[in-house]
């Protein structure tokens, strides 16, 4: 039972980060929106792994673990594309937080609106699949 409770808690946090990503995108805080999108994906995928009783690494990119345990997920769950989303967004996490410290470019100047919109779209897609996994699990 604890796995389910922990998984639901992670999914709730993922929901909150997705809401934040959308709000910050609307408000023009593109770097923060990207970071929140990444966090939503990370927490959502960790929720899916926890739901299935799979231990995940204490890392931001859990894509390799999804792929390793691909056979534990339903056939409709797009493990490969979600692993790719996890990798892509985890690569943007640090620059979205700190900027480019070598060129001294702040995070707010690194990303375009299109990049932030794409990050949010990927986060929303990942969230919808994880949410569906939870609904199927509870049915």
C-alpha positions, 0 to 999 in steps of 0.5 A: 500500500505504501508504494501506491500512496508514495506514487500518488504523492509523486503524481500530485507533485507532478501535477503542481509542477505542470500547473506552474510550468503553464502559469510561468509560460503564460507569464513569460518566465520561460526558463522557469517554465522549462524547469517546471516542465522538466520537474513535472516529467521527472516526478510523473515518471518516478510516480509511474515507476513507484506505482509498478514497484520499480525502484528508480535512481535519485537522478533527474533522468529516469529514462534508462530505468523506463527502458530497462523495465519496459516489459512491466508497462502496458503495451500502450505506454510509450516507454521509448518516447517518454524516455526521450522526453526525460532525457531532453528535458533533464539536459535543460534543467541545469541551464534553466536554473543557472543559465550558461555560467561559461558565457555568463548568460542568465537563464532568462536569456537562454530560451525562446518561447518556442523552446518553452512551449515545446517543453510544456507540450512534452511535459503535458504529454508525459503527464497524460500517459502517467495519469492514464496508467494510474487510472488503469491501475485503479480500475 
